[in-house]
């Protein structure tokens, strides 16, 4: 079982999607995302399996939550540097986002 101390090790921040590309090399349908997490973290890239619920044009400008302190993960020819958070719904993965706009880089806690 995870402890609260385990949770506190995660650096979860708000970022804004600034660029989206198709990712045909991924084994499962996915997009390549570039997310601006503010001046402290900067722009990071992520592979996200969210194609069932989102069109590319719907994502640019959207704020999302992401774990920014996991090690990068190589997916095909792309280095995924952050884990963008979502929940599994019947229709596919739905992104978690702030209820109201906030500054990029704001973290939990």
N, C-alpha and C positions, 0 to 999 in steps of 0.2 A: 504494500500500500504506500502511496506517495504521502509525504508529509508536507506541512506548510513550508518548511525550510526548503524542500525540493522545489516547490512552486516559486519561491522567492528567488531562486537561481535563474529563472527565465527572465529575459529582458524583452518584454512585450511593449511595442510602441505603435503609434498611429503613423501611417504614411499615406501619401497620395500617389495613385497610379498615374504615371506620366507617359508611359509608352506600352504598347501591347503588340505582339506579333504572334502569328500562328506558329505552332511547333510540330511540324509533321514528322520529325525524327523521334519524338517521344513514343514509347510503347502504347500508352493510353492517351486518348485525345487531351491536349493541354495547350495552354498559351504560355508564351514567354512574357513576363511582366517586368517592368522597371518601376520601382517604387521609391519616391523621395521621402525619406525618414527624417528630414530636417538637417541642420548644420552639424550636429554632433555625430550622426551615423552616416548621413549622405544618401546617395542613390544606390540602391541594391537591386539585384535581379532575382527573380523567382520563377520556377516552373509551377504552374497551377492547373490542376485538373478541374476546371470550372466551365468547360465549353458547353455543357448541357443547359446551364442556367443563364449564361451571359454571352452576348455578342461582343466582339472586340471594341466596337464603338461605344458600348455601354460602360466600359471600364475606365477609360481615360477621365481623370478628374475625380474619381471615386476614392474616398478614404477607406482604408482597410486597417486591420490589426495584423501585426506580424511579429514573430519571434526573431529577433535580430542577432542573438548570440549563439545560435547553433553553428557547427562547422559547415562550410560549403559542401554541397552534394552534387556530384557530377551526374547529369541526366543527359544521355546521348552526348552531343557536342556542346552542351550548355552547363555552366556552373550555377546552380541554384544556391544563392547566398542567404536567403531568409525563408522562413516558413510562413506563408500567408494563411491566416486562420479562417476556417469555415466550419460549417456543420453539415452533416450528411442528411439531406432531405430525400423524400421519395423521388423527386425529379432530378436530383444531383446535388453537388456541393453548393451551398449558399454561403457567401462571404459574411464575416462578422465585421461590422463597422460601427463607428460612434453614432449615437442618435442625433447629435448636433455636430457641426463642423468645429474642429479644434486645430491647434497648431500642429504641423507635422513634427514628429519626434516626441510628442508627449507620451509618457509611459504610464503603466499601471502603478498604483501605490500612492 
